[in-house]
Amino acid sequence: MRKSFIILLALLLAACSSGISEKDHRQKEKGTTWNNSEAKTFLLVGVDSRGEADSRSDTIMLARYEPKEERVKLVSIMRDSYVEIPNYEKGYHKLNHAYFLGGTELLSQTIEENFQIKVDHSVVIDFEGFANILNAVAPDGLEVDVPAAMIEDMNMNIEPGKNFLNGEQLLDYVRFRHDDEYDYGRVKRQQEVLALLKEELKNHMTSIEGIAKSPEMMKMMMANVDTDLHIDQMFAMATSVLLNPITDIETMRIPVDDSFVDKNSPHAGAVLDMDYEENISALKQFFEGKNVTEVNGQP
């Protein structure tokens, strides 16, 4: 699974080279240098559609690549987290509202200011494109356990239990939230499908036929991925991954258990009102081994 994660990362990075000239202003702000020994934190955003004015961020993750430790740390941030959005007239709103208001730039700033974590680069993935990629990587589908409630809600023409779902069906599967687990179930299913996809990618990239079809996959991803990474940075990172193979993958979720309450905001609706000190401390400990007092510079 770790090797297939590297393959998935490589495919993503290759796809990011699309449309470089259209993103020059963002790349200049981020810079074009790359330190192969320095940890980098990426904002990964899954959206319903890229480039549209009313596009919503459905999945928000931080991925920290640590070349010295040969490790990747993944953090899923619940989209309903009640956060303070910079320069927003009402102050607080759901985290994904920051993307709605100002794209990855405002979302990155919101995460940085609320959780005291520096975001180095961002990657936006179109969910519809993700379905196309799934169909290309796993033409026979991926096997998952589909409950009857989901089948009824999504109007799927299948029986409850184990089923092989295609890309479009898997997109419904990971986005389903009309059950007792709500968004927490979505996070679990996203992780499940990602793990299955990594295995498929590993099998795909170790076969002659799969390697031959790789350019087609690259083109598909290039059409559905947007990033502020410069082409030089991507090549440097690819070199870093080769020199420092990823041997460990760690995951967590924000807000952490028992650190938040469900709340109803007059202007934002149902939100997760969290204990910021506890979650900043947990995130810092996870990423950097620091507690909140160390972050704030207090004794």
Summary of the structure (lengths in Angstrom):
residues: 299
radius of gyration: 19.3
end to end distance: 41.6
largest distance: 60.4
contacts: 922
relative contact order: 0.19
helix: 47%
strand: 23%
